[in-house]
């Protein structure tokens, strides 16, 4: 739920009020994520470090289909 007059919304995932510019929802993992986390298509899991390669397989964020989502 959000009020468009503000940049804040209530996140049911995190059970708290969040800043809309710092979080995103990964539809594949079905979880709210911090802006520094991205979804790796190769591993099919989210990984930390928006400018770092995947911590599991070494794939890069620029290769991810979801990288343009945040």
PQR file with spaces between the fields and no chain letter, atoms N, CA, C, O and H, PARSE charges and radii, in Angstrom:
ATOM       1  N    UNK     1       0.840   -1.171    0.000 -0.4000 1.5000
ATOM       2  CA   UNK     1       0.000    0.000    0.000 -0.0000 2.0000
ATOM       3  C    UNK     1       0.886    1.234    0.000  0.5500 1.7000
ATOM       4  O    UNK     1       1.895    1.288    0.703 -0.5500 1.4000
ATOM       5  N    UNK     2       0.499    2.228   -0.797 -0.4000 1.5000
ATOM       6  CA   UNK     2       1.294    3.445   -0.820 -0.0000 2.0000
ATOM       7  C    UNK     2       0.411    4.662   -0.999  0.5500 1.7000
ATOM       8  O    UNK     2      -0.724    4.582   -1.471 -0.5500 1.4000
ATOM       9  H    UNK     2      -0.320    2.185   -1.369  0.4000 1.0000
ATOM      10  N    UNK     3       0.963    5.768   -0.614 -0.4000 1.5000
ATOM      11  CA   UNK     3       0.338    7.061   -0.831 -0.0000 2.0000
ATOM      12  C    UNK     3       1.194    7.744   -1.885  0.5500 1.7000
ATOM      13  O    UNK     3       2.367    8.017   -1.632 -0.5500 1.4000
ATOM      14  H    UNK     3       1.884    5.833   -0.231  0.4000 1.0000
ATOM      15  N    UNK     4       0.644    8.026   -3.054 -0.4000 1.5000
ATOM      16  CA   UNK     4       1.450    8.558   -4.142 -0.0000 2.0000
ATOM      17  C    UNK     4       2.002    9.944   -3.853  0.5500 1.7000
ATOM      18  O    UNK     4       2.867   10.419   -4.589 -0.5500 1.4000
ATOM      19  H    UNK     4      -0.309    7.804   -3.259  0.4000 1.0000
ATOM      20  N    UNK     5       1.533   10.598   -2.819 -0.4000 1.5000
ATOM      21  CA   UNK     5       2.060   11.906   -2.440 -0.0000 2.0000
ATOM      22  C    UNK     5       3.412   11.778   -1.736  0.5500 1.7000
ATOM      23  O    UNK     5       4.110   12.776   -1.552 -0.5500 1.4000
ATOM      24  H    UNK     5       0.830   10.213   -2.222  0.4000 1.0000
ATOM      25  N    UNK     6       3.783   10.562   -1.342 -0.4000 1.5000
ATOM      26  CA   UNK     6       5.053   10.335   -0.653 -0.0000 2.0000
ATOM      27  C    UNK     6       5.851    9.270   -1.393  0.5500 1.7000
ATOM      28  O    UNK     6       5.342    8.620   -2.306 -0.5500 1.4000
ATOM      29  H    UNK     6       3.216    9.752   -1.491  0.4000 1.0000
ATOM      30  N    UNK     7       7.098    9.100   -0.993 -0.4000 1.5000
ATOM      31  CA   UNK     7       7.946    8.058   -1.568 -0.0000 2.0000
ATOM      32  C    UNK     7       8.015    6.838   -0.663  0.5500 1.7000
ATOM      33  O    UNK     7       8.923    6.017   -0.793 -0.5500 1.4000
ATOM      34  H    UNK     7       7.512    9.628   -0.252  0.4000 1.0000
ATOM      35  N    UNK     8       7.073    6.716    0.242 -0.4000 1.5000
ATOM      36  CA   UNK     8       7.070    5.601    1.178 -0.0000 2.0000
ATOM      37  C    UNK     8       5.874    4.694    0.924  0.5500 1.7000
ATOM      38  O    UNK     8       4.835    5.146    0.444 -0.5500 1.4000
ATOM      39  H    UNK     8       6.335    7.383    0.348  0.4000 1.0000
ATOM      40  N    UNK     9       6.023    3.427    1.244 -0.4000 1.5000
ATOM      41  CA   UNK     9       4.935    2.466    1.105 -0.0000 2.0000
ATOM      42  C    UNK     9       5.064    1.426    2.205  0.5500 1.7000
ATOM      43  O    UNK     9       6.130    1.266    2.799 -0.5500 1.4000
ATOM      44  H    UNK     9       6.868    3.059    1.633  0.4000 1.0000
ATOM      45  N    UNK    10       3.979    0.725    2.469 -0.4000 1.5000
ATOM      46  CA   UNK    10       4.017   -0.350    3.453 -0.0000 2.0000
ATOM      47  C    UNK    10       4.340   -1.649    2.731  0.5500 1.7000
ATOM      48  O    UNK    10       3.626   -2.040    1.807 -0.5500 1.4000
ATOM      49  H    UNK    10       3.113    0.856    1.986  0.4000 1.0000
ATOM      50  N    UNK    11       5.398   -2.313    3.139 -0.4000 1.5000
ATOM      51  CA   UNK    11       5.819   -3.573    2.542 -0.0000 2.0000
ATOM      52  C    UNK    11       5.291   -4.733    3.379  0.5500 1.7000
ATOM      53  O    UNK    11       5.648   -4.876    4.549 -0.5500 1.4000
ATOM      54  H    UNK    11       5.978   -1.995    3.889  0.4000 1.0000
ATOM      55  N    UNK    12       4.451   -5.548    2.783 -0.4000 1.5000
ATOM      56  CA   UNK    12       3.961   -6.735    3.478 -0.0000 2.0000
ATOM      57  C    UNK    12       5.066   -7.784    3.596  0.5500 1.7000
ATOM      58  O    UNK    12       5.036   -8.609    4.510 -0.5500 1.4000
ATOM      59  H    UNK    12       4.162   -5.432    1.833  0.4000 1.0000
ATOM      60  N    UNK    13       6.041   -7.764    2.683 -0.4000 1.5000
ATOM      61  CA   UNK    13       7.179   -8.690    2.762 -0.0000 2.0000
ATOM      62  C    UNK    13       8.031   -8.402    3.995  0.5500 1.7000
ATOM      63  O    UNK    13       8.408   -9.312    4.732 -0.5500 1.4000
ATOM      64  H    UNK    13       6.066   -7.095    1.940  0.4000 1.0000
ATOM      65  N    UNK    14       8.326   -7.123    4.203 -0.4000 1.5000
ATOM      66  CA   UNK    14       9.209   -6.737    5.297 -0.0000 2.0000
ATOM      67  C    UNK    14       8.452   -6.325    6.551  0.5500 1.7000
ATOM      68  O    UNK    14       9.050   -6.106    7.605 -0.5500 1.4000
ATOM      69  H    UNK    14       8.019   -6.383    3.604  0.4000 1.0000
ATOM      70  N    UNK    15       7.127   -6.220    6.430 -0.4000 1.5000
ATOM      71  CA   UNK    15       6.267   -5.867    7.554 -0.0000 2.0000
ATOM      72  C    UNK    15       6.651   -4.522    8.175  0.5500 1.7000
ATOM      73  O    UNK    15       6.655   -4.359    9.395 -0.5500 1.4000
ATOM      74  H    UNK    15       6.641   -6.397    5.574  0.4000 1.0000
ATOM      75  N    UNK    16       6.978   -3.548    7.286 -0.4000 1.5000
ATOM      76  CA   UNK    16       7.332   -2.214    7.742 -0.0000 2.0000
ATOM      77  C    UNK    16       7.184   -1.197    6.617  0.5500 1.7000
ATOM      78  O    UNK    16       6.984   -1.564    5.459 -0.5500 1.4000
ATOM      79  H    UNK    16       6.974   -3.680    6.295  0.4000 1.0000
ATOM      80  N    UNK    17       7.282    0.072    6.963 -0.4000 1.5000
ATOM      81  CA   UNK    17       7.239    1.146    5.974 -0.0000 2.0000
ATOM      82  C    UNK    17       8.607    1.232    5.308  0.5500 1.7000
ATOM      83  O    UNK    17       9.636    1.216    5.984 -0.5500 1.4000
ATOM      84  H    UNK    17       7.445    0.370    7.904  0.4000 1.0000
ATOM      85  N    UNK    18       8.613    1.323    3.974 -0.4000 1.5000
ATOM      86  CA   UNK    18       9.859    1.329    3.211 -0.0000 2.0000
ATOM      87  C    UNK    18       9.921    2.530    2.277  0.5500 1.7000
ATOM      88  O    UNK    18       8.895    3.111    1.923 -0.5500 1.4000
ATOM      89  H    UNK    18       7.777    1.337    3.425  0.4000 1.0000
ATOM      90  N    UNK    19      11.116    2.886    1.891 -0.4000 1.5000
ATOM      91  CA   UNK    19      11.365    3.946    0.925 -0.0000 2.0000
ATOM      92  C    UNK    19      11.298    3.332   -0.467  0.5500 1.7000
ATOM      93  O    UNK    19      12.031    2.387   -0.761 -0.5500 1.4000
ATOM      94  H    UNK    19      11.950    2.414    2.179  0.4000 1.0000
ATOM      95  N    UNK    20      10.434    3.853   -1.323 -0.4000 1.5000
ATOM      96  CA   UNK    20      10.212    3.241   -2.638 -0.0000 2.0000
ATOM      97  C    UNK    20      11.443    3.287   -3.531  0.5500 1.7000
ATOM      98  O    UNK    20      11.529    2.506   -4.479 -0.5500 1.4000
ATOM      99  H    UNK    20       9.839    4.620   -1.085  0.4000 1.0000
ATOM     100  N    UNK    21      12.389    4.161   -3.267 -0.4000 1.5000
ATOM     101  CA   UNK    21      13.581    4.236   -4.094 -0.0000 2.0000
ATOM     102  C    UNK    21      14.652    3.236   -3.724  0.5500 1.7000
ATOM     103  O    UNK    21      15.646    3.118   -4.441 -0.5500 1.4000
ATOM     104  H    UNK    21      12.319    4.795   -2.497  0.4000 1.0000
ATOM     105  N    UNK    22      14.486    2.512   -2.633 -0.4000 1.5000
ATOM     106  CA   UNK    22      15.549    1.632   -2.152 -0.0000 2.0000
ATOM     107  C    UNK    22      15.216    0.150   -2.176  0.5500 1.7000
ATOM     108  O    UNK    22      16.073   -0.670   -1.844 -0.5500 1.4000
ATOM     109  H    UNK    22      13.679    2.608   -2.051  0.4000 1.0000
ATOM     110  N    UNK    23      14.021   -0.214   -2.550 -0.4000 1.5000
ATOM     111  CA   UNK    23      13.625   -1.618   -2.546 -0.0000 2.0000
ATOM     112  C    UNK    23      12.918   -1.968   -3.845  0.5500 1.7000
ATOM     113  O    UNK    23      12.422   -1.089   -4.550 -0.5500 1.4000
ATOM     114  H    UNK    23      13.325    0.452   -2.818  0.4000 1.0000
ATOM     115  N    UNK    24      12.875   -3.241   -4.152 -0.4000 1.5000
ATOM     116  CA   UNK    24      12.140   -3.721   -5.318 -0.0000 2.0000
ATOM     117  C    UNK    24      11.639   -5.120   -5.024  0.5500 1.7000
ATOM     118  O    UNK    24      12.111   -5.765   -4.087 -0.5500 1.4000
ATOM     119  H    UNK    24      13.278   -3.955   -3.579  0.4000 1.0000
ATOM     120  N    UNK    25      10.701   -5.589   -5.803 -0.4000 1.5000
ATOM     121  CA   UNK    25      10.105   -6.905   -5.608 -0.0000 2.0000
ATOM     122  C    UNK    25      10.578   -7.831   -6.721  0.5500 1.7000
ATOM     123  O    UNK    25      10.365   -7.539   -7.898 -0.5500 1.4000
ATOM     124  H    UNK    25      10.319   -5.065   -6.564  0.4000 1.0000
ATOM     125  N    UNK    26      11.216   -8.940   -6.366 -0.4000 1.5000
ATOM     126  CA   UNK    26      11.641   -9.932   -7.350 -0.0000 2.0000
ATOM     127  C    UNK    26      10.471  -10.881   -7.584  0.5500 1.7000
ATOM     128  O    UNK    26      10.106  -11.659   -6.703 -0.5500 1.4000
ATOM     129  H    UNK    26      11.389   -9.177   -5.411  0.4000 1.0000
ATOM     130  N    UNK    27       9.891  -10.811   -8.770 -0.4000 1.5000
ATOM     131  CA   UNK    27       8.731  -11.644   -9.099 -0.0000 2.0000
ATOM     132  C    UNK    27       9.105  -13.118   -9.203  0.5500 1.7000
ATOM     133  O    UNK    27       8.260  -13.985   -8.978 -0.5500 1.4000
ATOM     134  H    UNK    27      10.187  -10.178   -9.486  0.4000 1.0000
ATOM     135  N    UNK    28      10.356  -13.414   -9.540 -0.4000 1.5000
ATOM     136  CA   UNK    28      10.796  -14.808   -9.661 -0.0000 2.0000
ATOM     137  C    UNK    28      10.944  -15.434   -8.274  0.5500 1.7000
ATOM     138  O    UNK    28      10.420  -16.519   -8.021 -0.5500 1.4000
ATOM     139  H    UNK    28      11.042  -12.710   -9.723  0.4000 1.0000
ATOM     140  N    UNK    29      11.651  -14.755   -7.383 -0.4000 1.5000
ATOM     141  CA   UNK    29      11.865  -15.262   -6.022 -0.0000 2.0000
ATOM     142  C    UNK    29      10.672  -14.993   -5.108  0.5500 1.7000
ATOM     143  O    UNK    29      10.543  -15.588   -4.038 -0.5500 1.4000
ATOM     144  H    UNK    29      12.076  -13.874   -7.588  0.4000 1.0000
ATOM     145  N    UNK    30       9.804  -14.086   -5.551 -0.4000 1.5000
ATOM     146  CA   UNK    30       8.606  -13.703   -4.805 -0.0000 2.0000
ATOM     147  C    UNK    30       8.959  -13.147   -3.427  0.5500 1.7000
ATOM     148  O    UNK    30       8.380  -13.528   -2.410 -0.5500 1.4000
ATOM     149  H    UNK    30       9.909  -13.603   -6.420  0.4000 1.0000
ATOM     150  N    UNK    31       9.947  -12.214   -3.432 -0.4000 1.5000
ATOM     151  CA   UNK    31      10.393  -11.577   -2.195 -0.0000 2.0000
ATOM     152  C    UNK    31      10.755  -10.122   -2.453  0.5500 1.7000
ATOM     153  O    UNK    31      11.147   -9.758   -3.562 -0.5500 1.4000
ATOM     154  H    UNK    31      10.417  -11.905   -4.258  0.4000 1.0000
ATOM     155  N    UNK    32      10.623   -9.301   -1.431 -0.4000 1.5000
ATOM     156  CA   UNK    32      11.104   -7.926   -1.493 -0.0000 2.0000
ATOM     157  C    UNK    32      12.619   -7.955   -1.317  0.5500 1.7000
ATOM     158  O    UNK    32      13.147   -8.703   -0.494 -0.5500 1.4000
ATOM     159  H    UNK    32      10.305   -9.597   -0.530  0.4000 1.0000
ATOM     160  N    UNK    33      13.300   -7.139   -2.093 -0.4000 1.5000
ATOM     161  CA   UNK    33      14.760   -7.118   -2.054 -0.0000 2.0000
ATOM     162  C    UNK    33      15.274   -5.697   -1.887  0.5500 1.7000
ATOM     163  O    UNK    33      14.615   -4.733   -2.276 -0.5500 1.4000
ATOM     164  H    UNK    33      12.872   -6.531   -2.762  0.4000 1.0000
ATOM     165  N    UNK    34      16.443   -5.583   -1.311 -0.4000 1.5000
ATOM     166  CA   UNK    34      17.150   -4.324   -1.222 -0.0000 2.0000
ATOM     167  C    UNK    34      17.609   -3.932   -2.622  0.5500 1.7000
ATOM     168  O    UNK    34      17.804   -4.804   -3.470 -0.5500 1.4000
ATOM     169  H    UNK    34      16.978   -6.366   -0.995  0.4000 1.0000
ATOM     170  N    UNK    35      17.784   -2.649   -2.877 -0.4000 1.5000
ATOM     171  CA   UNK    35      18.176   -2.185   -4.207 -0.0000 2.0000
ATOM     172  C    UNK    35      19.529   -2.732   -4.648  0.5500 1.7000
ATOM     173  O    UNK    35      19.823   -2.734   -5.843 -0.5500 1.4000
ATOM     174  H    UNK    35      17.626   -1.942   -2.189  0.4000 1.0000
ATOM     175  N    UNK    36      20.358   -3.195   -3.715 -0.4000 1.5000
ATOM     176  CA   UNK    36      21.681   -3.721   -4.071 -0.0000 2.0000
ATOM     177  C    UNK    36      21.643   -5.179   -4.518  0.5500 1.7000
ATOM     178  O    UNK    36      22.655   -5.728   -4.954 -0.5500 1.4000
ATOM     179  H    UNK    36      20.118   -3.193   -2.744  0.4000 1.0000
ATOM     180  N    UNK    37      20.488   -5.793   -4.411 -0.4000 1.5000
ATOM     181  CA   UNK    37      20.330   -7.203   -4.780 -0.0000 2.0000
ATOM     182  C    UNK    37      19.755   -7.291   -6.183  0.5500 1.7000
ATOM     183  O    UNK    37      18.896   -6.488   -6.549 -0.5500 1.4000
ATOM     184  H    UNK    37      19.666   -5.347   -4.057  0.4000 1.0000
ATOM     185  N    UNK    38      20.209   -8.243   -6.967 -0.4000 1.5000
ATOM     186  CA   UNK    38      19.689   -8.449   -8.320 -0.0000 2.0000
ATOM     187  C    UNK    38      19.447   -9.929   -8.559  0.5500 1.7000
ATOM     188  O    UNK    38      20.026  -10.772   -7.873 -0.5500 1.4000
ATOM     189  H    UNK    38      20.906   -8.895   -6.670  0.4000 1.0000
ATOM     190  N    UNK    39      18.595  -10.254   -9.525 -0.4000 1.5000
ATOM     191  CA   UNK    39      18.248  -11.641   -9.812 -0.0000 2.0000
ATOM     192  C    UNK    39      19.147  -12.189  -10.915  0.5500 1.7000
ATOM     193  O    UNK    39      19.208  -11.628  -12.009 -0.5500 1.4000
ATOM     194  H    UNK    39      18.125   -9.569  -10.082  0.4000 1.0000
ATOM     195  N    UNK    40      19.836  -13.275  -10.627 -0.4000 1.5000
ATOM     196  CA   UNK    40      20.713  -13.933  -11.598 -0.0000 2.0000
ATOM     197  C    UNK    40      19.889  -14.961  -12.375  0.5500 1.7000
ATOM     198  O    UNK    40      19.355  -15.905  -11.794 -0.5500 1.4000
ATOM     199  H    UNK    40      19.786  -13.731   -9.738  0.4000 1.0000
ATOM     200  N    UNK    41      19.793  -14.770  -13.680 -0.4000 1.5000
ATOM     201  CA   UNK    41      19.035  -15.701  -14.516 -0.0000 2.0000
ATOM     202  C    UNK    41      19.712  -17.065  -14.618  0.5500 1.7000
ATOM     203  O    UNK    41      19.039  -18.084  -14.770 -0.5500 1.4000
ATOM     204  H    UNK    41      20.227  -14.003  -14.152  0.4000 1.0000
ATOM     205  N    UNK    42      21.033  -17.084  -14.536 -0.4000 1.5000
ATOM     206  CA   UNK    42      21.769  -18.346  -14.645 -0.0000 2.0000
ATOM     207  C    UNK    42      21.525  -19.244  -13.423  0.5500 1.7000
ATOM     208  O    UNK    42      21.283  -20.442  -13.571 -0.5500 1.4000
ATOM     209  H    UNK    42      21.579  -16.255  -14.413  0.4000 1.0000
ATOM     210  N    UNK    43      21.589  -18.665  -12.224 -0.4000 1.5000
ATOM     211  CA   UNK    43      21.358  -19.416  -10.979 -0.0000 2.0000
ATOM     212  C    UNK    43      19.880  -19.472  -10.602  0.5500 1.7000
ATOM     213  O    UNK    43      19.452  -20.337   -9.838 -0.5500 1.4000
ATOM     214  H    UNK    43      21.786  -17.692  -12.104  0.4000 1.0000
ATOM     215  N    UNK    44      19.119  -18.543  -11.147 -0.4000 1.5000
ATOM     216  CA   UNK    44      17.705  -18.381  -10.821 -0.0000 2.0000
ATOM     217  C    UNK    44      17.500  -18.048   -9.344  0.5500 1.7000
ATOM     218  O    UNK    44      16.534  -18.485   -8.719 -0.5500 1.4000
ATOM     219  H    UNK    44      19.467  -17.840  -11.767  0.4000 1.0000
ATOM     220  N    UNK    45      18.439  -17.260   -8.800 -0.4000 1.5000
ATOM     221  CA   UNK    45      18.347  -16.796   -7.417 -0.0000 2.0000
ATOM     222  C    UNK    45      18.840  -15.359   -7.340  0.5500 1.7000
ATOM     223  O    UNK    45      19.593  -14.908   -8.203 -0.5500 1.4000
ATOM     224  H    UNK    45      19.224  -16.906   -9.308  0.4000 1.0000
ATOM     225  N    UNK    46      18.423  -14.653   -6.323 -0.4000 1.5000
ATOM     226  CA   UNK    46      18.888  -13.286   -6.124 -0.0000 2.0000
ATOM     227  C    UNK    46      20.254  -13.305   -5.448  0.5500 1.7000
ATOM     228  O    UNK    46      20.551  -14.189   -4.645 -0.5500 1.4000
ATOM     229  H    UNK    46      17.812  -15.019   -5.622  0.4000 1.0000
ATOM     230  N    UNK    47      21.077  -12.318   -5.785 -0.4000 1.5000
ATOM     231  CA   UNK    47      22.432  -12.235   -5.266 -0.0000 2.0000
ATOM     232  C    UNK    47      22.751  -10.793   -4.889  0.5500 1.7000
ATOM     233  O    UNK    47      22.219   -9.862   -5.493 -0.5500 1.4000
ATOM     234  H    UNK    47      20.835  -11.600   -6.438  0.4000 1.0000
ATOM     235  N    UNK    48      23.604  -10.604   -3.910 -0.4000 1.5000
ATOM     236  CA   UNK    48      23.940   -9.267   -3.415 -0.0000 2.0000
ATOM     237  C    UNK    48      25.011   -8.612   -4.280  0.5500 1.7000
ATOM     238  O    UNK    48      25.918   -9.278   -4.780 -0.5500 1.4000
ATOM     239  H    UNK    48      24.037  -11.361   -3.420  0.4000 1.0000
ATOM     240  N    UNK    49      24.893   -7.308   -4.446 -0.4000 1.5000
ATOM     241  CA   UNK    49      25.925   -6.527   -5.125 -0.0000 2.0000
ATOM     242  C    UNK    49      25.534   -6.148   -6.530  0.5500 1.7000
ATOM     243  O    UNK    49      25.865   -6.861   -7.477 -0.5500 1.4000
ATOM     244  H    UNK    49      24.156   -6.767   -4.041  0.4000 1.0000
ATOM     245  N    UNK    50      24.836   -5.039   -6.686 -0.4000 1.5000
ATOM     246  CA   UNK    50      24.324   -4.657   -8.002 -0.0000 2.0000
ATOM     247  C    UNK    50      25.433   -4.456   -9.030  0.5500 1.7000
ATOM     248  O    UNK    50      25.180   -4.588  -10.228 -0.5500 1.4000
ATOM     249  H    UNK    50      24.567   -4.460   -5.916  0.4000 1.0000
ATOM     250  N    UNK    51      26.646   -4.142   -8.601 -0.4000 1.5000
ATOM     251  CA   UNK    51      27.748   -3.974   -9.550 -0.0000 2.0000
ATOM     252  C    UNK    51      28.737   -5.136   -9.495  0.5500 1.7000
ATOM     253  O    UNK    51      29.775   -5.100  -10.156 -0.5500 1.4000
ATOM     254  H    UNK    51      26.851   -4.034   -7.628  0.4000 1.0000
ATOM     255  N    UNK    52      28.421   -6.161   -8.715 -0.4000 1.5000
ATOM     256  CA   UNK    52      29.303   -7.322   -8.569 -0.0000 2.0000
ATOM     257  C    UNK    52      28.759   -8.510   -9.352  0.5500 1.7000
ATOM     258  O    UNK    52      27.554   -8.588   -9.595 -0.5500 1.4000
ATOM     259  H    UNK    52      27.578   -6.191   -8.179  0.4000 1.0000
ATOM     260  N    UNK    53      29.634   -9.441   -9.753 -0.4000 1.5000
ATOM     261  CA   UNK    53      29.132  -10.669  -10.384 -0.0000 2.0000
ATOM     262  C    UNK    53      28.386  -11.524   -9.363  0.5500 1.7000
ATOM     263  O    UNK    53      28.524  -11.331   -8.155 -0.5500 1.4000
ATOM     264  H    UNK    53      30.613   -9.378   -9.555  0.4000 1.0000
ATOM     265  N    UNK    54      27.605  -12.458   -9.858 -0.4000 1.5000
ATOM     266  CA   UNK    54      26.846  -13.351   -8.991 -0.0000 2.0000
ATOM     267  C    UNK    54      27.790  -14.092   -8.050  0.5500 1.7000
ATOM     268  O    UNK    54      28.818  -14.618   -8.476 -0.5500 1.4000
ATOM     269  H    UNK    54      27.493  -12.615  -10.839  0.4000 1.0000
ATOM     270  N    UNK    55      27.435  -14.128   -6.770 -0.4000 1.5000
ATOM     271  CA   UNK    55      28.277  -14.784   -5.772 -0.0000 2.0000
ATOM     272  C    UNK    55      28.274  -16.304   -5.910  0.5500 1.7000
ATOM     273  O    UNK    55      29.116  -16.973   -5.311 -0.5500 1.4000
ATOM     274  H    UNK    55      26.600  -13.700   -6.423  0.4000 1.0000
ATOM     275  N    UNK    56      27.346  -16.861   -6.686 -0.4000 1.5000
ATOM     276  CA   UNK    56      27.261  -18.309   -6.868 -0.0000 2.0000
ATOM     277  C    UNK    56      27.930  -18.786   -8.156  0.5500 1.7000
ATOM     278  O    UNK    56      28.670  -19.769   -8.147 -0.5500 1.4000
ATOM     279  H    UNK    56      26.662  -16.317   -7.172  0.4000 1.0000
ATOM     280  N    UNK    57      27.665  -18.079   -9.278 -0.4000 1.5000
ATOM     281  CA   UNK    57      28.146  -18.583  -10.570 -0.0000 2.0000
ATOM     282  C    UNK    57      29.073  -17.629  -11.311  0.5500 1.7000
ATOM     283  O    UNK    57      29.699  -18.025  -12.294 -0.5500 1.4000
ATOM     284  H    UNK    57      27.063  -17.280   -9.285  0.4000 1.0000
ATOM     285  N    UNK    58      29.176  -16.378  -10.862 -0.4000 1.5000
ATOM     286  CA   UNK    58      30.052  -15.413  -11.512 -0.0000 2.0000
ATOM     287  C    UNK    58      29.423  -14.674  -12.682  0.5500 1.7000
ATOM     288  O    UNK    58      30.087  -13.857  -13.319 -0.5500 1.4000
ATOM     289  H    UNK    58      28.667  -16.056  -10.064  0.4000 1.0000
ATOM     290  N    UNK    59      28.152  -14.944  -12.979 -0.4000 1.5000
ATOM     291  CA   UNK    59      27.455  -14.243  -14.057 -0.0000 2.0000
ATOM     292  C    UNK    59      27.339  -12.765  -13.684  0.5500 1.7000
ATOM     293  O    UNK    59      27.369  -12.421  -12.503 -0.5500 1.4000
ATOM     294  H    UNK    59      27.612  -15.608  -12.462  0.4000 1.0000
ATOM     295  N    UNK    60      27.205  -11.891  -14.682 -0.4000 1.5000
ATOM     296  CA   UNK    60      27.144  -10.460  -14.390 -0.0000 2.0000
ATOM     297  C    UNK    60      25.724   -9.922  -14.397  0.5500 1.7000
ATOM     298  O    UNK    60      24.837  -10.486  -15.037 -0.5500 1.4000
ATOM     299  H    UNK    60      27.180  -12.170  -15.642  0.4000 1.0000
ATOM     300  N    UNK    61      25.519   -8.836  -13.685 -0.4000 1.5000
ATOM     301  CA   UNK    61      24.219   -8.192  -13.577 -0.0000 2.0000
ATOM     302  C    UNK    61      23.728   -7.715  -14.938  0.5500 1.7000
ATOM     303  O    UNK    61      22.523   -7.725  -15.189 -0.5500 1.4000
ATOM     304  H    UNK    61      26.239   -8.377  -13.164  0.4000 1.0000
ATOM     305  N    UNK    62      24.628   -7.298  -15.821 -0.4000 1.5000
ATOM     306  CA   UNK    62      24.218   -6.789  -17.131 -0.0000 2.0000
ATOM     307  C    UNK    62      23.602   -7.882  -17.997  0.5500 1.7000
ATOM     308  O    UNK    62      22.891   -7.584  -18.956 -0.5500 1.4000
ATOM     309  H    UNK    62      25.607   -7.290  -15.618  0.4000 1.0000
ATOM     310  N    UNK    63      23.868   -9.148  -17.667 -0.4000 1.5000
ATOM     311  CA   UNK    63      23.290  -10.269  -18.413 -0.0000 2.0000
ATOM     312  C    UNK    63      21.884  -10.616  -17.949  0.5500 1.7000
ATOM     313  O    UNK    63      21.171  -11.349  -18.634 -0.5500 1.4000
ATOM     314  H    UNK    63      24.445   -9.391  -16.887  0.4000 1.0000
ATOM     315  N    UNK    64      21.479  -10.101  -16.799 -0.4000 1.5000
ATOM     316  CA   UNK    64      20.184  -10.442  -16.218 -0.0000 2.0000
ATOM     317  C    UNK    64      19.043   -9.732  -16.928  0.5500 1.7000
ATOM     318  O    UNK    64      19.137   -8.544  -17.236 -0.5500 1.4000
ATOM     319  H    UNK    64      22.058   -9.505  -16.243  0.4000 1.0000
ATOM     320  N    UNK    65      17.968  -10.463  -17.188 -0.4000 1.5000
ATOM     321  CA   UNK    65      16.780   -9.881  -17.809 -0.0000 2.0000
ATOM     322  C    UNK    65      16.100   -8.902  -16.870  0.5500 1.7000
ATOM     323  O    UNK    65      15.449   -7.962  -17.325 -0.5500 1.4000
ATOM     324  H    UNK    65      17.892  -11.429  -16.938  0.4000 1.0000
ATOM     325  N    UNK    66      16.239   -9.108  -15.564 -0.4000 1.5000
ATOM     326  CA   UNK    66      15.589   -8.249  -14.582 -0.0000 2.0000
ATOM     327  C    UNK    66      16.447   -7.053  -14.199  0.5500 1.7000
ATOM     328  O    UNK    66      16.013   -6.228  -13.396 -0.5500 1.4000
ATOM     329  H    UNK    66      16.768   -9.872  -15.195  0.4000 1.0000
ATOM     330  N    UNK    67      17.654   -6.934  -14.750 -0.4000 1.5000
ATOM     331  CA   UNK    67      18.545   -5.855  -14.330 -0.0000 2.0000
ATOM     332  C    UNK    67      18.002   -4.481  -14.669  0.5500 1.7000
ATOM     333  O    UNK    67      18.386   -3.504  -14.026 -0.5500 1.4000
ATOM     334  H    UNK    67      18.007   -7.604  -15.403  0.4000 1.0000
ATOM     335  N    UNK    68      17.123   -4.369  -15.654 -0.4000 1.5000
ATOM     336  CA   UNK    68      16.529   -3.082  -16.007 -0.0000 2.0000
ATOM     337  C    UNK    68      15.351   -2.739  -15.113  0.5500 1.7000
ATOM     338  O    UNK    68      14.804   -1.640  -15.212 -0.5500 1.4000
ATOM     339  H    UNK    68      16.811   -5.163  -16.176  0.4000 1.0000
ATOM     340  N    UNK    69      14.949   -3.659  -14.240 -0.4000 1.5000
ATOM     341  CA   UNK    69      13.774   -3.451  -13.397 -0.0000 2.0000
ATOM     342  C    UNK    69      14.032   -2.530  -12.224  0.5500 1.7000
ATOM     343  O    UNK    69      13.086   -2.023  -11.622 -0.5500 1.4000
ATOM     344  H    UNK    69      15.394   -4.551  -14.159  0.4000 1.0000
ATOM     345  N    UNK    70      15.284   -2.301  -11.887 -0.4000 1.5000
ATOM     346  CA   UNK    70      15.570   -1.470  -10.721 -0.0000 2.0000
ATOM     347  C    UNK    70      16.531   -0.384  -11.049  0.5500 1.7000
ATOM     348  O    UNK    70      16.884    0.412  -10.178 -0.5500 1.4000
ATOM     349  H    UNK    70      16.053   -2.712  -12.377  0.4000 1.0000
